[in-house]
């Protein structure tokens, strides 16, 4: 330990000022005010001047070193703040009063900066939670395509788990990456692409902001699939109600009148040559009217789906019951093999089991009919039911078959009410299935690929 370290606890700026003032006054007195003749013989003014000069230089050096020590403390604090190091602490018990006061001030600055940093982190987490709670996907990126911020909804809509650059979208659809990269402030566009969740239709709105001199774009992504589905279903529902109302009003009197006339003919025999003719005509009217009423009633079911009453049930047992029911209802399924893959075995679904059973039954019936439409040597196909959870803990059920694939031009219309390509079909099975899934808070989609696979997703 050197002399400076031993004496520094007793040395302060006030003491330094007093010492330098005293030395300066003494030097001036020795040189300018006191003559050589008035001093004792052993005291030479030149000696005192040199001594005072040396002492003054030592005091200045000591003061400068003391000042540099305080400057180094400030620099240490700045380095700690820059490196996010909140462990730096200066002793407030040792040293001079000035040092303790400075250390206390530096510790307060460190505490304030650490507290401010923690508040900023908490605010960022708060804003991140808010972003993850909204139903709109948010992506913040610079002009080079680097992603600075995104929320979970954006990752879900794009079908990714990690997104750091727009170039990652090339794995899904190169055109999607190019279109998002070309988005500019104020632009609005709709994008359609395919991923593992099926066909996605996104609405994209763009705004911008400049932070620290860097221009950033904010992309707002919205899934318009459900909006389009709901509008389409509502339109068809209203149309069906009008049609069924008008048809029922017209057909009911016809059937009622024909039944009355048939009864009168039986009660009052007419001319022998006219009775058979009248009876045949009335029977034709009656049977045609009743057939039309039955036809309309089947379409009316499309607008009368009951409100779901969800309960918890095991998916594996449910799938096994569906397969048994399909084998019983459709004898042509005798040569078809079924497979069930549920992961985990005790997977539980919260939904209306009866309504979801209608959806799965309809899909199994369509699969059986599709396999039956193949040439005789190719019959005896396979139908698979697979159930599992995704990363978002949503329950997914896939129903697939190896029958003829659905052509792309047909796949775009299969969920439209009354659309059918099968002779004798009414075209409402998949429409009702989609409406049931929508009322159950889920969705149904046709996955792209060689094998016909329908995906039921329960959020």
Order of alpha helices (4+ residues) and beta strands (2+ residues): alpha-alpha-alpha-alpha-beta-beta-alpha-alpha-beta-beta-beta-alpha-alpha-beta-alpha-beta-beta-alpha-beta-beta-alpha-alpha-beta-beta
